Amino acid sequence: MISGKRNVFGTKGRTGLDFMVLVSTVWWLCLTAFSVSATTQADPPSPQPNQKLRFGQNGEFKILQVADMHYANGKSTPCLNVLPSQNFSCSDLNTTVFINRMIQAERPNLIVFTGDNIFGFDCTDSAKSLEAAFAPAIASNIPWVAVLGNHDQEGTLSREGVMKHIVGMKNTLSKFNPPEAHIIDGFGNYNLEVGGVEGSDFENKSVLNLYFLDSGDYSKVSTIFGYDWIKPSQQLWFQRTSAKLKKAYISGPLPQKDAAPGLTYFHIPLPEYASFDSSNMTGVKLEPDGNGISSASVNSGFFTTLVSAGDVKAVFTGHDHLNDFCGNLMNIQLCYAGGFGYHAYGKAGWPRRARVVVASLEKTEKGNWGDVKSIKTWKRLDDQHLTGIDGEVLWSKNSQCINSQTVPFYWSMLQLLGWVSITLA
């Protein structure tokens, strides 16, 4: 997202839709699931060879989220909103260096790029920009995935073309769309399963489920201004996938009582992100316009769908570069990563940043690794020390609803006891 777009489309400061717009919205949403405009999967690109994601022998699975790189043409691309001393030497290459530093410091099990990976409008060749943007992830040989934002398709490749190119790149587990969904809106709706530790009782079960969705770009409905939203066809796919995974998890062998925890990634935040302020979130909300959230002006009900499914513990988005908070709403954490890229609007003196999420397993009575006991997160700043900030527990098996006021104390105690470390590299 760029601040100019918000004014053009009028997404800030809107408090609601008038009656006629609301009627047309409901009518349109009802038809969307059956609309011929939904994406058909004719000749999707061939997926990469299946690579099984699983927890490491240390009982952890770590995810690095990179939001809003806005990559363009490399060294010739200027930076935005940096200190005067940085203007002369700063370019897309600063974004590349930051990714490499994060990979070396965190050594994640999976890298997730949550949209606006390139800034298509400024790209001379979108395919080359994609190759440069994802080059550090590819070189690391760490599995990586991506979803699309609202700027990826504004260059020499269509939205479909961008996702097809991504799927064909090395080391990616990204998928064009789910093969079982013959008609679904968007490009890049898919899920990944993370198996338990090899050799443990859970090695053949997915103990952590990851969902990725295309939140679109801009509204295609003439009476509705602003950003796009997650459609009924996508929500139906999510519901069916979630139910299928839950059924597999609670059945034998080793039947479980509840669904495995899930994490969801997409680009544009849900309207429910506006529920938070400094009193009930960890992090900051610095976006200047309206209520500080650039969501769609239509609430498509996806948050309600997530609550009903019951397995998703946290949602991670980008889009608003100056927001980096997490807040708990109805036992689902709604999180931003914070702006990462240097050819993207930011705030001079406010470092670019990335979010890290770690799921940890518990030990069984036999001393083996079991299922997920907690999900934690922190952010790192692109400063001299890659400073770690805002560590918190997003979800705990033993206390599934952690009060936001208790999180800082709980996290401090974990660090004090040596259970959690974000020692700087």
C-alpha positions as CSV (number, residue, x, y, z in Angstrom):
1,M,0.0,0.0,0.0
2,I,1.1,3.6,-0.6
3,S,-0.4,6.6,1.1
4,G,-1.4,8.2,-2.2
5,K,-3.7,5.2,-3.1
6,R,-5.6,5.7,0.1
7,N,-6.7,9.2,-0.9
8,V,-7.5,8.2,-4.4
9,F,-9.8,5.4,-3.3
10,G,-11.2,7.1,-0.2
11,T,-10.7,4.1,2.1
12,K,-9.8,6.3,5.1
13,G,-12.5,8.0,7.2
14,R,-15.4,6.0,5.8
15,T,-17.7,5.1,8.6
16,G,-20.1,2.9,6.6
17,L,-22.1,2.4,3.4
18,D,-25.4,4.0,2.6
19,F,-28.4,1.7,2.2
20,M,-28.2,1.3,-1.6
21,V,-24.6,0.4,-1.5
22,L,-25.2,-2.1,1.3
23,V,-28.0,-3.7,-0.7
24,S,-25.8,-4.0,-3.8
25,T,-23.0,-5.3,-1.7
26,V,-25.0,-8.1,-0.2
27,W,-26.5,-9.0,-3.6
28,W,-23.0,-9.1,-5.1
29,L,-21.5,-11.2,-2.3
30,C,-24.3,-13.8,-2.7
31,L,-23.5,-14.1,-6.4
32,T,-19.8,-14.2,-6.1
33,A,-19.5,-17.8,-5.2
34,F,-21.1,-18.7,-8.5
35,S,-19.8,-15.9,-10.6
36,V,-18.1,-16.8,-13.9
37,S,-15.6,-14.0,-13.1
38,A,-14.1,-16.2,-10.4
39,T,-10.7,-17.6,-11.2
40,T,-10.7,-20.9,-13.2
41,Q,-7.7,-23.0,-13.0
42,A,-6.9,-23.8,-16.6
43,D,-3.4,-25.0,-17.0
44,P,-1.9,-23.9,-13.6
45,P,1.9,-24.0,-13.4
46,S,3.5,-27.2,-12.3
47,P,4.2,-27.1,-8.5
48,Q,7.6,-27.5,-7.0
49,P,8.5,-31.1,-5.8
50,N,6.6,-31.7,-2.6
51,Q,8.8,-30.8,0.4
52,K,7.6,-31.9,3.8
53,L,7.6,-29.2,6.4
54,R,8.1,-30.4,9.9
55,F,9.3,-29.3,13.3
56,G,13.0,-29.5,14.0
57,Q,14.6,-31.8,16.5
58,N,14.6,-28.9,18.9
59,G,10.8,-29.0,18.9
60,E,10.4,-25.6,17.2
61,F,9.2,-24.3,13.9
62,K,10.2,-20.7,13.1
63,I,8.6,-18.5,10.4
64,L,10.0,-15.2,9.2
65,Q,7.4,-12.8,7.8
66,V,8.5,-10.2,5.2
67,A,5.9,-7.6,4.3
68,D,5.8,-5.0,1.6
69,M,9.3,-5.2,0.0
70,H,8.1,-3.0,-2.9
71,Y,11.1,-4.1,-4.9
72,A,11.6,-2.4,-8.3
73,N,14.9,-2.3,-10.2
74,G,17.6,-2.8,-7.7
75,K,20.5,-0.4,-7.3
76,S,18.8,2.3,-9.4
77,T,15.6,2.3,-7.3
78,P,15.5,5.2,-4.7
79,C,14.4,4.7,-1.1
80,L,11.4,6.5,0.4
81,N,11.1,8.2,3.8
82,V,14.7,7.6,5.1
83,L,17.0,9.9,6.9
84,P,18.8,12.6,4.8
85,S,22.1,10.8,5.4
86,Q,20.7,7.7,3.8
87,N,19.3,9.2,0.6
88,F,22.4,9.0,-1.5
89,S,23.3,5.4,-1.0
90,C,19.9,3.8,-0.3
91,S,18.1,1.6,-2.8
92,D,16.4,-1.8,-3.2
93,L,19.7,-3.3,-2.3
94,N,19.1,-2.2,1.3
95,T,16.0,-4.4,1.3
96,T,18.1,-7.3,0.0
97,V,20.7,-6.8,2.7
98,F,18.0,-6.7,5.4
99,I,16.6,-10.0,4.2
100,N,20.0,-11.6,4.3
101,R,20.7,-10.3,7.8
102,M,17.3,-11.6,9.0
103,I,17.9,-15.0,7.5
104,Q,21.4,-15.3,9.1
105,A,20.1,-14.1,12.5
106,E,17.0,-16.2,12.7
107,R,17.6,-19.2,10.4
108,P,13.8,-19.8,10.0
109,N,12.2,-23.0,8.8
110,L,10.0,-21.0,6.4
111,I,10.0,-17.5,4.9
112,V,6.6,-15.9,4.2
113,F,6.3,-12.9,1.9
114,T,2.9,-11.2,2.5
115,G,2.4,-9.2,-0.6
116,D,3.5,-6.0,-2.4
117,N,6.6,-8.1,-3.0
118,I,7.3,-5.8,-6.0
119,F,6.1,-2.3,-6.8
120,G,4.9,-3.1,-10.3
121,F,4.4,0.5,-11.4
122,D,8.1,1.2,-11.1
123,C,9.4,-2.1,-12.4
124,T,11.0,-2.2,-15.8
125,D,10.5,-5.9,-16.0
126,S,8.3,-7.5,-13.3
127,A,9.8,-11.0,-13.8
128,K,13.3,-9.7,-13.2
129,S,12.1,-7.7,-10.2
130,L,10.5,-10.8,-8.7
131,E,13.7,-12.8,-9.2
132,A,15.8,-10.1,-7.4
133,A,13.2,-9.6,-4.6
134,F,13.2,-13.3,-3.7
135,A,16.9,-14.0,-4.5
136,P,18.0,-14.1,-0.8
137,A,15.3,-16.6,0.1
138,I,16.2,-18.8,-2.9
139,A,20.0,-18.6,-2.2
140,S,19.4,-19.6,1.5
141,N,17.8,-22.9,0.4
142,I,15.1,-22.3,3.0
143,P,11.5,-23.1,1.9
144,W,9.6,-19.9,1.1
145,V,6.1,-18.9,0.1
146,A,4.4,-15.7,-1.1
147,V,1.0,-14.2,-1.4
148,L,0.1,-11.1,-3.6
149,G,-0.6,-7.6,-2.4
150,N,-2.3,-4.7,-4.3
151,H,0.8,-3.5,-6.2
152,D,2.4,-6.7,-7.5
153,Q,0.4,-6.8,-10.7
154,E,0.9,-3.1,-11.8
155,G,3.9,-3.8,-14.0
156,T,4.6,-6.0,-17.0
157,L,2.9,-9.1,-15.6
158,S,-0.8,-9.6,-14.8
159,R,-1.9,-10.7,-11.3
160,E,-2.2,-14.2,-12.7
161,G,1.1,-13.9,-14.4
162,V,2.9,-12.8,-11.2
163,M,1.6,-15.7,-9.2
164,K,2.4,-18.2,-12.0
165,H,6.0,-16.8,-12.1
166,I,6.3,-17.1,-8.3
167,V,5.1,-20.7,-8.3
168,G,7.8,-21.6,-10.9
169,M,10.7,-20.3,-8.9
170,K,13.2,-22.3,-7.0
171,N,12.7,-23.5,-3.4
172,T,9.2,-22.1,-3.2
173,L,6.2,-24.0,-1.7
174,S,3.8,-21.4,-3.1
175,K,0.8,-22.7,-5.0
176,F,-1.3,-21.1,-7.8
177,N,-4.6,-22.2,-6.2
178,P,-5.9,-25.4,-4.5
179,P,-6.4,-28.2,-7.1
180,E,-9.6,-29.3,-5.4
181,A,-11.2,-25.8,-5.9
182,H,-12.2,-25.6,-9.5
183,I,-13.6,-22.1,-9.2
184,I,-12.1,-19.8,-6.6
185,D,-11.4,-16.0,-6.6
186,G,-7.8,-14.8,-6.7
187,F,-4.5,-16.3,-7.3
188,G,-2.5,-17.9,-4.5
189,N,-5.0,-19.5,-2.1
190,Y,-3.4,-22.6,-0.6
191,N,-2.4,-24.3,2.7
192,L,0.6,-26.1,4.0
193,E,0.9,-28.7,6.8
194,V,3.7,-28.8,9.3
195,G,4.4,-32.3,10.6
196,G,5.7,-33.2,14.0
197,V,9.3,-34.1,14.8
198,E,10.6,-37.0,12.7
199,G,10.6,-40.1,14.8
200,S,8.1,-38.8,17.3
201,D,4.5,-40.0,17.8
202,F,3.3,-37.0,15.8
203,E,5.6,-37.3,12.8
204,N,2.7,-38.4,10.5
205,K,0.3,-35.7,11.7
206,S,0.1,-32.0,10.8
207,V,0.5,-30.3,14.2
208,L,0.5,-26.8,12.7
209,N,-1.6,-25.7,9.7
210,L,-0.7,-22.7,7.6
211,Y,-3.3,-20.9,5.4
212,F,-2.4,-18.4,2.7
213,L,-5.0,-16.3,0.8
214,D,-5.2,-13.7,-1.9
215,S,-6.8,-10.7,-0.4
216,G,-7.0,-9.0,-3.8
217,D,-6.1,-5.5,-4.8
218,Y,-8.9,-3.0,-5.4
219,S,-12.7,-3.3,-5.4
220,K,-14.2,-4.4,-8.7
221,V,-17.7,-3.2,-7.7
222,S,-18.4,0.2,-9.1
223,T,-20.4,1.3,-6.1
224,I,-17.8,0.3,-3.6
225,F,-14.6,2.2,-3.3
226,G,-11.3,1.2,-1.9
227,Y,-9.5,-2.1,-1.4
228,D,-10.6,-5.6,-2.2
229,W,-11.6,-8.3,0.3
230,I,-11.6,-12.1,0.7
231,K,-14.5,-13.6,-1.2
232,P,-17.1,-16.3,-0.4
233,S,-15.4,-18.8,-2.7
234,Q,-12.2,-18.4,-0.7
235,Q,-13.9,-18.6,2.6
236,L,-15.7,-21.8,1.5
237,W,-12.4,-23.3,0.5
238,F,-10.9,-22.3,3.9
239,Q,-13.8,-23.8,5.8
240,R,-13.6,-27.1,4.0
241,T,-9.8,-27.3,4.3
242,S,-10.0,-26.4,8.0
243,A,-12.7,-29.1,8.6
244,K,-10.7,-31.7,6.7
245,L,-7.5,-31.0,8.7
246,K,-9.4,-31.1,12.0
247,K,-11.0,-34.4,11.1
248,A,-7.6,-35.9,10.3
249,Y,-6.1,-34.6,13.5
250,I,-8.8,-35.9,15.9
251,S,-8.9,-39.3,14.3
252,G,-6.4,-42.2,14.6
253,P,-3.6,-43.0,14.8
254,L,-3.0,-41.0,18.0
255,P,-6.4,-39.2,18.1
256,Q,-6.6,-35.7,19.5
257,K,-9.4,-33.8,21.3
258,D,-9.0,-30.5,19.4
259,A,-7.9,-29.2,16.0
260,A,-4.2,-28.4,15.5
261,P,-3.5,-24.7,15.7
262,G,-3.5,-22.7,12.5
263,L,-1.9,-19.5,11.3
264,T,-3.2,-17.4,8.4
265,Y,-1.3,-15.0,6.1
266,F,-2.6,-12.5,3.5
267,H,-1.9,-8.9,2.6
268,I,-4.8,-6.5,3.3
269,P,-5.9,-6.3,6.9
270,L,-9.5,-7.2,8.0
271,P,-11.8,-4.4,9.2
272,E,-11.5,-6.0,12.7
273,Y,-8.0,-4.7,12.9
274,A,-9.5,-1.3,13.8
275,S,-10.6,-2.8,17.2
276,F,-7.3,-2.0,18.8
277,D,-5.6,1.0,20.4
278,S,-2.6,1.4,22.8
279,S,-4.6,-0.2,25.7
280,N,-5.2,-3.6,24.1
281,M,-2.4,-4.3,21.7
282,T,1.4,-4.9,21.6
283,G,3.2,-2.6,19.1
284,V,2.2,0.6,17.4
285,K,-0.5,2.0,15.1
286,L,1.1,5.0,13.3
287,E,-0.9,5.1,10.1
288,P,-2.1,8.8,10.0
289,D,-5.4,8.6,8.2
290,G,-8.8,7.7,9.5
291,N,-8.7,5.0,12.1
292,G,-5.2,4.0,11.1
293,I,-6.3,0.9,9.3
294,S,-6.5,0.5,5.5
295,S,-8.9,-2.4,5.1
296,A,-11.7,-2.9,2.6
297,S,-14.8,-0.7,3.2
298,V,-16.8,-3.9,3.0
299,N,-16.7,-6.5,5.8
300,S,-16.9,-9.8,4.0
301,G,-17.2,-11.8,7.2
302,F,-13.9,-13.6,7.0
303,F,-13.1,-12.9,10.6
304,T,-16.4,-14.6,11.6
305,T,-15.5,-17.5,9.4
306,L,-12.1,-17.8,11.2
307,V,-13.8,-17.7,14.6
308,S,-16.3,-20.3,13.6
309,A,-13.6,-22.7,12.3
310,G,-11.9,-22.5,15.7
311,D,-8.4,-23.6,14.7
312,V,-6.7,-20.3,13.6
313,K,-4.9,-18.7,16.5
314,A,-3.3,-15.7,14.6
315,V,-3.6,-13.8,11.4
316,F,-0.6,-11.9,9.9
317,T,-0.9,-9.2,7.3
318,G,1.1,-6.3,5.8
319,H,-0.2,-3.4,3.7
320,D,-0.1,-0.7,6.4
321,H,3.7,-0.1,6.7
322,L,3.5,2.0,9.9
323,N,1.5,-0.5,11.9
324,D,3.3,-3.4,13.6
325,F,0.9,-4.4,16.4
326,C,-0.8,-7.6,17.5
327,G,-4.1,-7.6,19.3
328,N,-6.3,-10.4,20.6
329,L,-9.9,-10.3,19.4
330,M,-12.1,-13.3,20.4
331,N,-9.0,-15.4,21.0
332,I,-7.6,-14.7,17.6
333,Q,-4.5,-12.6,17.4
334,L,-4.5,-10.0,14.6
335,C,-1.0,-9.0,13.7
336,Y,0.9,-6.7,11.3
337,A,4.5,-7.3,10.4
338,G,5.5,-3.7,9.9
339,G,7.0,-2.3,6.7
340,F,10.1,-4.1,5.4
341,G,11.1,-2.6,2.1
342,Y,13.0,0.6,1.4
343,H,11.2,1.5,-1.8
344,A,8.0,1.8,0.2
345,Y,6.6,4.6,2.3
346,G,7.8,4.6,5.9
347,K,8.9,7.1,8.5
348,A,12.4,8.5,8.6
349,G,14.1,7.4,11.7
350,W,11.6,4.6,12.3
351,P,13.5,1.4,11.3
352,R,12.1,-1.1,8.8
353,R,11.2,-4.3,10.5
354,A,10.2,-8.0,10.2
355,R,8.2,-10.3,12.3
356,V,9.3,-13.7,13.6
357,V,6.8,-16.4,14.8
358,V,7.9,-19.6,16.6
359,A,5.7,-22.5,17.4
360,S,7.0,-24.8,20.2
361,L,6.1,-28.4,21.0
362,E,5.5,-29.9,24.4
363,K,7.2,-33.0,25.7
364,T,5.1,-36.1,26.2
365,E,5.2,-38.4,29.3
366,K,7.5,-40.7,27.3
367,G,10.0,-37.8,26.8
368,N,9.2,-37.4,23.1
369,W,8.0,-34.3,21.3
370,G,4.2,-34.0,21.3
371,D,1.9,-31.4,19.8
372,V,2.1,-27.5,19.9
373,K,2.2,-26.0,23.3
374,S,2.8,-22.3,22.5
375,I,3.1,-19.8,19.7
376,K,5.4,-16.8,20.3
377,T,6.4,-13.8,18.3
378,W,8.8,-10.8,18.2
379,K,10.0,-8.3,15.7
380,R,13.5,-7.3,14.6
381,L,14.5,-3.8,13.5
382,D,16.9,-3.1,10.7
383,D,19.4,-1.2,12.9
384,Q,23.0,-1.9,13.8
385,H,22.1,-4.8,16.1
386,L,18.9,-6.1,14.5
387,T,17.2,-5.2,17.8
388,G,14.5,-7.5,18.9
389,I,11.3,-5.9,20.3
390,D,7.8,-6.6,21.4
391,G,8.2,-10.3,22.3
392,E,4.9,-11.9,23.3
393,V,3.0,-15.1,23.6
394,L,0.3,-15.2,21.0
395,W,-1.2,-18.5,22.1
396,S,-0.6,-21.1,24.8
397,K,-2.2,-24.6,25.0
398,N,-2.5,-24.2,28.8
399,S,-3.9,-20.7,28.7
400,Q,-5.6,-20.2,25.4
401,C,-6.7,-16.6,26.1
402,I,-3.8,-14.6,27.5
403,N,-4.8,-11.1,28.7
404,S,-2.9,-8.4,26.8
405,Q,-1.9,-6.8,30.1
406,T,-0.2,-10.1,31.3
407,V,1.8,-10.7,28.1
408,P,4.7,-8.4,28.8
409,F,5.2,-9.8,32.3
410,Y,4.8,-13.4,31.0
411,W,7.4,-12.8,28.3
412,S,9.8,-11.2,30.7
413,M,9.6,-14.2,33.0
414,L,10.2,-16.5,30.0
415,Q,13.3,-14.6,29.1
416,L,14.5,-14.4,32.7
417,L,14.2,-18.2,33.0
418,G,16.1,-18.8,29.7
419,W,13.1,-20.4,28.0
420,V,13.0,-17.8,25.3
421,S,16.0,-16.0,23.7
422,I,16.2,-13.4,21.1
423,T,19.9,-12.8,21.6
424,L,21.2,-10.5,18.9
425,A,23.4,-11.9,16.2
